[in-house]
Amino acid sequence: MSRHHADAEVVAGIETFCREVLTPRAAAIDESSLFATCHRAALGDMGVMGLNLPAEYGGPGVDAWTLFESIALVAGACGSTASMVTAHWLATDSIVHGGSAGQKQRWLPLAATGERLGAFALTEPGAGSNPADMTTCAVREGDGWRIRGTKHFISNAGEADFIVVYAKTDRAAGARGISAFVVEPAAGGVTVGGAERTMGLKGGHVFEVVFDCLVPDDNRLGPEGSGFRTALKTLDAGRLDIAACAVGIAEAAFAAARDWARTRMVDGHPIAAFQGLQWMIADMAVDIAAARGLADAATAKRAARERYSPEAAMVKLFAAEMAGRVTDKALQIHGGYGFTRDLPLERYVRDVRIFRIYEGSSEVQRNIIARAALA
């Protein structure tokens, strides 16, 4: 299991924070739709906001195993908080993969502490699964670039200090005409709409963002046309992070179901004594173990800095689907109590549903896997 490779001290510290701070507040964040950035300062102090970053740019320099276990713990405690953190990581990973040494030094250290919050703007109202269909464009204007367009479902945008925006610098070149830019909303030209009303992850706010802004050429990440490659590398990491979130919530649901089965009595016997329920528990355990096995394969390649797009797609697909099955069974085991908001089961079910959609839907992951298998 990947947890055996992780930095035990880092993981233990995060586990304590999750147990003492995140878990007790998760229901209130969900009920009130409070933005999970309320935990940003504490997570920054612990190094979680920059956990994905190398030490030279302010991160703790942990390995890929520790990264997986840490975000799984955060998600199991509060999915909304994990959503906020992983969206921030997408922005900083974009700079890691596409930026120069100077750009990394400019933005990453403050992002690592949580002092600056990032957002990742790729999706558009008419361009989700196929980013090459984006209409947001960047045109040279003076010494910089005029960016115009609309992005949708952008996590963290309401409080972001910087947004990594993907835009067409060559409209005729398809994906090869996409470039990446760092936009700082405080400079003007960025309009953020109200937070979307979502089914789950209610504290991980997402927004529509309209751009009509001028950014200096120094804010372009890499050469013109390199943005799509940067996005793909960033999404590989992001998909593994989402798989970790799925595993974390599934494990929390499984633990709740197991404890309930041991203590809930029917006709003088714990319901765990019934074979039908035992089989549900067995299926949940197998599902989680299988997701962790796929995660191990992807994490090993990430740690070795090898290409792992097919492995990331596999674990994202399986873990997202698995979390839906496991949380549903966990709610079923709790019976009517699971359907109430007094327990976290219904929140788990709502929170994991988005995992089959964002950062590449399950159908898109199948396309990626099939292309690799048939190559």
C-alpha positions, 0 to 999 in steps of 0.5 A, a space after each residue: 500500500 502506498 501509505 507504507 512509503 509515505 513520510 510518517 511524521 508529515 502524515 501523522 501531523 495532517 491526520 491530527 489536524 484532520 481529526 481535531 479541526 477539519 472533521 468537526 467543522 466539515 458538516 457546518 461548512 457543507 450546511 452553510 456553503 462556507 468557503 473552505 479557505 477558512 482553513 487556508 492559513 492553518 494549512 499553509 502553516 502546516 505546509 499543505 498548501 505547498 505540499 506539491 512543490 519542491 523545496 527550492 520553491 518553498 514546498 516541503 519537498 515530500 515524495 509522491 506517496 506522502 502527497 497522495 496520503 496527505 490529500 486522501 486524509 484531508 478529503 476524508 475529513 472535509 471534501 470541500 477543503 481538499 477541493 480548495 487545496 487541489 485546485 490551488 495545486 493545479 495552478 502551482 503545478 502549471 507554473 512548475 511544469 510551464 514556468 521559468 526559474 524566475 516565474 517559479 521564484 516569483 509566484 510559488 514561495 508565497 503560494 506554498 505558504 498559502 499567502 497567495 491562493 491560485 486558481 486554474 482556468 481551463 474549462 469554458 462554457 462550451 469547452 470542457 472535455 475538449 480544451 482545443 475547442 476553447 474560445 478564450 484568446 490572447 492577442 499581442 497588445 504593446 509589450 503584453 497580451 490582451 486576454 479575452 474570454 470566459 471560463 467556467 467552473 473555476 475553483 477558488 476564483 473568488 479569492 484567487 490572487 493569481 489565476 493560470 489561464 489557458 488561451 488561444 494565441 493561434 486560433 488556427 492551430 487547435 491544441 497547438 495554439 494554446 498558451 498559458 498565462 498567469 493573470 493577477 485579478 488585482 491588476 484589473 480586467 477580471 470579473 468573477 461571478 457568484 459562486 455556483 450552487 452545487 450538489 456537493 463540495 459546497 465549501 469548494 466554491 466554483 465560479 464563472 470568470 470573464 477576462 478582458 485584461 492586459 498581462 505582460 509578456 513575462 506572465 506567459 508560461 513557456 513559449 507560445 503554443 506550449 500551454 496544452 502540453 503544460 495542461 496535460 502534465 498538470 492534469 496527470 498530477 491532478 487526476 492522481 490527486 482526485 483519485 486520492 480524494 476519492 480514496 480518502 472519502 471512500 475510506 471514511 465512509 467504509 470506516 463509518 459503515 464498519 463501525 455501524 455494522 458492529 454496533 447496530 443491533 437487530 433482534 439482539 445481534 449486530 447487523 454485521 452478523 448477517 451475510 448479506 451485509 458482510 458481502 457489502 462490506 467485502 465488496 467495499 474493502 475490495 474496491 478500496 484495495 483495488 483503487 489503492 493498487 492502481 494508485 500505487 502504479 501511478 504514484 510510482 511513475 510520478 515519483 520516478 518522473 516518468 510519463 504516467 498519463 495512462 496510469 493517471 487516467 486508470 486510477 482516476 476512472 476507477 477511484 471516482 467510480 469506486 467512491 460512488 459505489 462505496 459511499 452508496 453502500 455505506 449509506 445503505 448500511 446505515 439505513 434511514 439514519 444514513 439519509 439524514 444530515 445528522 451523519 456524514 454519509 449523505 454528504 459523502 455521496 454528494 461530494 464524490 459525485 463530481 469526481 466522475 466529471 471534473 478534470 476529465 470525465 470518466 468517459 474521457 478517461 476511458 478514451 485516454 486509456 483506450 488510446 494507450 492500449 491500442 497504440 
